[in-house]
Amino acid sequence: VSQLAKAHQAGRQLVLVSSGAIAAGLKPLGLQRRPKDLPSQQAAASVGQGLLLAHYTELFAQFGIRIGQVLLTAQDLNRRVSYSNALSTMSRLLRLGAIPIVNENDTVATNEIRFGDNDRLAALVAHLVRSDALVLLSDVDGLYTTRPDDPNSEFISEVTDLTKLEIDTSKPGAAGVGTGGMTAKLMSAEIATSAGIPVVLTRPENLSAVLAGEKIGSYFHPGAKRPARKLLWLAHGTDSCGKLFIDDGAKHALSGTGASLLAAGITKIEGDFNAGDPVDLIASDSQVMARGIVNYRAAELQMMLGRTTKDLVKEFGHGYEKVVVHRDELIILSNYQQQIRKLVETDQLG
């Protein structure tokens, strides 16, 4: 807190993404360890949220700094209205000289409690407020090729391309943050750097040095090309409502020529989605190759599979000349993003 206060007093605008609500609520409820069942986690979070905020309020008050709490869930960030409201709240807090403290709303979240460490949330918040940098704090100096206590492990001071990164995150304790913990931080770094935001991974005690511009920790270079804001949010800030399985011809048209997705290229669908929902596009190799906004309901699309636009208009009339997913509302995912999504789906992000 003292390091953040010093930076704030120097004129920097800061947003703190913090966890700890569940942990703070354990002792008052007589719990010896973090519960495994969701209702108990939510109960602990409901008690801990107030305690955590009170603690931060007391600490920052010593430096004459006011804070404001912003509670978010993945669902909040999926909805455009909630997204805009969160941005307005944090922007106003910053203009008023306060430090927004963002936390996952664990009392109502389900998937988010499982996700842990607030890493993805931190990256999305950095994107939301157009941050100049994202600092991820860990219990190690930065990124290593494998466990830091492994004599063969090497420290990685800079990462210019996450897709070419070769590290082992599968072992318990990899990089000192528990099973899958470093994978979650790499996912966060991928989100932020693809938004044009540089990332530093280091220990908490190094925060002042990082903010002063010193070369410390692991530095992730931002991507050279920044996708449109809505496409970046589509890739990282939304949850898929369904799946569209496409053939090789459609895959080539989407990735090779930048075409829109037509019904003729879809072989199967999964999920009960509505028009306007985000859906994943699954290639023949079972990989999620893209995500886009679908223009038809699942029940409606089921009758359209494999059929040409001409046939659809002839049978169902005008309105069916619309593409299933327009190219302006579709983002192709990199191989690295595909790997990360697979880890998320299989619950390997500690």
C-alpha positions in Angstrom: 0.0 0.0 0.0 2.8 2.4 0.8 4.3 1.9 -2.7 0.9 2.6 -4.3 0.4 5.6 -2.1 3.8 7.1 -3.1 3.0 6.6 -6.8 -0.4 8.1 -6.3 1.0 11.2 -4.5 3.5 11.6 -7.5 0.5 12.0 -9.8 0.0 8.6 -11.2 -3.5 7.2 -11.7 -3.8 3.7 -10.3 -6.4 0.9 -10.3 -5.8 -1.9 -7.8 -7.3 -5.3 -8.6 -7.3 -7.3 -5.4 -8.4 -10.7 -4.2 -8.8 -11.9 -0.6 -12.5 -11.6 0.2 -13.0 -15.3 0.8 -9.8 -15.6 2.9 -10.8 -12.6 5.0 -14.2 -14.2 5.8 -12.9 -17.5 7.0 -11.9 -16.7 10.6 -15.1 -14.7 11.4 -17.2 -17.7 10.3 -15.1 -20.2 12.3 -13.7 -21.8 9.1 -10.2 -23.3 9.4 -9.5 -23.5 5.7 -11.0 -22.4 2.4 -14.2 -24.4 1.8 -14.6 -26.4 -1.4 -18.4 -26.0 -1.8 -19.7 -22.9 -3.6 -22.3 -21.7 -1.0 -19.6 -21.7 1.7 -17.2 -19.8 -0.5 -19.9 -17.3 -1.3 -20.8 -16.9 2.4 -17.2 -16.3 3.3 -16.9 -13.8 0.5 -20.0 -11.9 1.8 -18.4 -11.5 5.2 -14.9 -10.9 3.9 -15.8 -8.1 1.3 -16.6 -5.6 4.0 -13.6 -6.5 6.1 -11.2 -6.3 3.2 -12.5 -2.9 2.1 -12.3 -1.6 5.7 -8.7 -2.8 5.9 -7.8 -1.0 2.6 -9.6 2.1 3.7 -7.6 2.2 7.0 -4.3 1.7 5.2 -4.8 4.3 2.5 -6.2 6.8 5.0 -2.8 7.0 6.6 -1.6 8.7 3.4 -4.7 10.8 3.0 -6.0 8.7 0.0 -9.6 7.8 -0.5 -10.6 4.5 -2.2 -13.7 3.3 -4.0 -14.8 -0.4 -4.3 -15.9 -1.8 -7.7 -17.3 -5.3 -7.6 -17.4 -7.1 -10.9 -18.1 -10.6 -12.3 -17.5 -12.1 -15.7 -21.2 -11.6 -16.4 -20.9 -7.9 -15.7 -18.1 -7.6 -18.3 -20.1 -9.6 -20.8 -22.9 -7.1 -20.9 -22.3 -3.8 -22.8 -24.3 -1.7 -20.4 -22.5 -3.1 -17.3 -19.2 -2.7 -19.1 -19.9 1.0 -19.8 -21.1 1.6 -16.3 -18.0 0.0 -14.8 -15.8 2.2 -17.1 -17.8 5.4 -16.1 -17.4 4.6 -12.4 -13.7 3.9 -12.5 -13.0 6.9 -14.7 -14.9 9.2 -12.3 -13.1 7.8 -9.2 -9.8 8.5 -10.9 -10.8 12.1 -11.9 -11.8 12.6 -8.2 -8.4 11.5 -7.0 -9.5 8.2 -5.5 -8.0 4.8 -6.2 -10.5 2.2 -7.5 -10.1 -1.1 -5.8 -11.6 -3.8 -8.1 -12.6 -7.2 -6.8 -14.5 -10.1 -8.1 -18.0 -10.2 -6.7 -17.5 -13.7 -5.2 -20.8 -13.6 -3.3 -22.7 -14.1 -6.6 -20.0 -15.4 -9.0 -19.8 -19.0 -9.9 -17.2 -19.5 -12.6 -15.2 -16.6 -11.3 -14.6 -18.2 -7.9 -13.0 -21.2 -9.7 -10.9 -18.9 -11.8 -8.8 -17.5 -9.0 -6.1 -14.9 -8.5 -8.0 -12.1 -10.4 -5.5 -12.3 -13.3 -7.9 -12.3 -16.1 -10.0 -9.7 -14.4 -6.9 -7.5 -14.0 -6.1 -7.7 -17.7 -9.7 -6.9 -18.7 -9.8 -3.9 -16.3 -6.5 -2.7 -17.8 -8.1 -2.9 -21.2 -11.3 -1.2 -19.9 -9.5 1.9 -18.5 -6.9 2.0 -21.3 -4.1 1.5 -18.9 -0.5 2.4 -19.8 0.8 -0.7 -18.1 -0.3 -3.8 -16.2 1.8 -5.0 -13.2 1.1 -8.6 -12.1 2.3 -9.4 -8.7 3.5 -12.9 -7.7 5.6 -14.6 -5.1 8.6 -15.0 -7.4 10.8 -12.5 -9.3 9.1 -13.2 -12.6 8.7 -15.8 -15.3 10.8 -19.0 -15.3 11.1 -21.8 -17.8 9.9 -24.2 -15.1 9.8 -24.3 -11.3 12.1 -21.7 -9.8 13.7 -24.2 -7.5 14.6 -26.5 -10.4 18.4 -26.1 -11.0 17.8 -26.2 -14.7 15.2 -23.4 -14.6 16.0 -20.2 -16.4 14.7 -16.7 -15.7 12.9 -15.0 -18.6 13.4 -11.2 -18.4 11.6 -10.3 -21.6 8.8 -11.9 -23.7 8.3 -10.5 -27.2 6.0 -13.2 -28.6 3.9 -15.3 -26.3 3.2 -17.8 -29.1 6.9 -18.7 -29.2 7.2 -19.0 -25.4 8.5 -22.4 -24.2 7.9 -23.0 -20.5 6.5 -25.9 -18.4 3.4 -24.8 -16.4 2.1 -28.3 -15.8 4.1 -29.0 -12.6 2.7 -28.1 -9.1 4.4 -25.0 -7.9 5.5 -24.0 -11.4 6.8 -20.4 -11.0 5.9 -20.5 -7.4 2.2 -19.8 -7.8 0.7 -23.3 -7.6 -0.7 -25.7 -10.2 -1.7 -23.7 -13.3 -1.1 -20.4 -11.5 1.5 -19.2 -14.0 -0.7 -20.3 -16.9 -3.4 -17.9 -15.5 -0.8 -15.1 -15.4 0.3 -15.8 -19.0 -3.4 -15.7 -20.1 -3.6 -12.3 -18.4 -0.4 -11.1 -20.1 -1.8 -12.3 -23.5 -5.0 -10.4 -23.0 -3.2 -7.2 -22.0 -0.5 -7.3 -24.6 -3.0 -8.0 -27.4 -4.7 -4.8 -26.3 -1.4 -2.9 -26.7 -0.7 -2.8 -23.0 2.8 -3.8 -21.7 2.9 -6.2 -18.7 5.4 -6.7 -15.9 5.4 -9.7 -13.7 7.3 -9.4 -10.4 7.2 -9.5 -6.6 5.1 -7.0 -4.6 8.2 -5.4 -3.0 9.4 -4.5 -6.5 6.4 -2.4 -7.4 8.0 1.0 -6.7 11.0 0.1 -8.9 8.7 -1.0 -11.7 6.7 2.2 -11.5 10.0 4.2 -11.6 10.8 2.5 -14.9 13.5 0.2 -13.6 14.1 -3.1 -15.6 13.0 -5.6 -13.0 10.9 -8.7 -13.3 9.6 -10.2 -16.6 8.6 -7.7 -19.2 6.0 -8.6 -21.8 6.1 -6.4 -24.9 2.7 -5.2 -26.2 1.5 -6.3 -29.6 2.3 -4.2 -32.6 -1.2 -4.3 -34.0 -4.2 -3.6 -31.8 -7.5 -5.1 -32.9 -10.7 -3.0 -32.7 -11.9 -2.6 -29.2 -15.1 -4.6 -29.7 -13.1 -7.5 -31.2 -10.6 -7.5 -28.4 -13.5 -7.6 -25.9 -15.2 -10.3 -28.0 -12.1 -12.5 -27.7 -11.4 -12.0 -24.0 -14.3 -10.4 -22.2 -17.2 -12.6 -23.2 -18.3 -16.1 -22.5 -19.4 -18.2 -25.4 -23.1 -19.1 -25.5 -22.7 -21.8 -28.1 -20.6 -23.5 -30.7 -20.8 -23.6 -34.5 -18.9 -26.4 -36.1 -17.6 -25.4 -39.6 -16.1 -27.3 -42.5 -12.6 -26.8 -44.0 -14.0 -24.6 -46.8 -15.5 -22.2 -44.3 -12.3 -22.2 -42.2 -10.2 -21.2 -45.2 -12.7 -18.5 -46.2 -12.7 -17.0 -42.7 -8.9 -17.1 -42.0 -7.6 -16.8 -45.5 -9.9 -14.3 -47.2 -11.6 -12.5 -44.3 -15.0 -13.7 -45.4 -18.2 -13.8 -43.3 -19.6 -17.2 -42.1 -22.5 -18.5 -44.2 -24.9 -21.3 -43.2 -23.5 -23.5 -46.0 -20.2 -23.9 -44.1 -21.8 -25.0 -40.8 -22.1 -28.7 -40.1 -23.4 -28.7 -36.6 -24.4 -26.4 -33.7 -24.4 -26.7 -29.9 -26.0 -24.5 -27.3 -29.3 -22.6 -26.9 -28.1 -19.2 -28.0 -30.0 -16.1 -29.3 -29.3 -13.7 -32.1 -26.6 -11.3 -30.9 -24.9 -13.8 -28.6 -21.2 -14.6 -28.8 -20.4 -18.1 -30.1 -17.3 -20.1 -30.8 -16.4 -21.4 -34.2 -15.0 -24.9 -34.1 -12.9 -26.2 -37.0 -12.7 -29.8 -38.2 -9.7 -30.4 -35.9 -12.0 -29.6 -32.9 -10.0 -26.4 -32.1 -11.8 -23.1 -31.4 -10.5 -21.0 -34.3 -12.7 -17.9 -33.9 -15.4 -16.2 -31.9 -18.2 -14.1 -33.3 -21.6 -12.6 -32.8 -24.3 -14.8 -34.3 -27.2 -13.3 -36.3 -29.7 -16.2 -35.7 -31.3 -18.1 -32.9 -30.1 -21.7 -32.4 -33.5 -23.2 -33.3 -33.6 -21.1 -36.4 -30.0 -21.9 -37.4 -30.6 -25.6 -37.0 -32.9 -25.5 -40.1 -30.3 -23.6 -42.1 -27.2 -25.9 -41.8 -25.3 -26.6 -45.0 -27.7 -24.6 -47.2 -26.8 -21.8 -49.6 -28.1 -18.3 -49.1 -30.0 -18.6 -52.3 -31.9 -21.7 -51.1 -32.7 -20.1 -47.8 -34.2 -17.0 -49.3 -36.2 -19.1 -51.7 -37.7 -21.2 -49.0 -38.0 -18.7 -46.1 -38.1 -15.4 -47.8 -36.2 -12.1 -47.3 -34.2 -11.7 -44.1 -32.4 -14.9 -44.6 -29.8 -13.3 -46.9 -28.0 -12.3 -43.7 -24.8 -14.0 -43.0 -24.6 -16.2 -39.9 -21.6 -14.3 -38.5 -20.4 -11.1 -40.2 -16.7 -10.6 -40.7 -16.8 -7.3 -38.8 -18.1 -9.1 -35.7 -15.6 -12.0 -35.8 -12.1 -12.4 -34.5 -9.7 -15.2 -35.4 -8.0 -16.6 -32.4 -4.2 -17.3 -32.4 -2.8 -20.7 -31.6 -1.8 -19.4 -28.2 -5.3 -18.2 -27.4 -6.6 -21.6 -28.5 -4.2 -23.4 -26.1 -5.3 -21.1 -23.2 -9.0 -21.7 -23.9 -8.4 -25.4 -23.8 -6.9 -25.1 -20.4 -9.8 -23.0 -19.2 -12.4 -25.5 -20.5 -10.6 -28.4 -18.8 -10.2 -26.5 -15.5 -6.5 -26.5 -15.5 -6.1 -22.8 -14.6 -5.5 -23.1 -10.8 
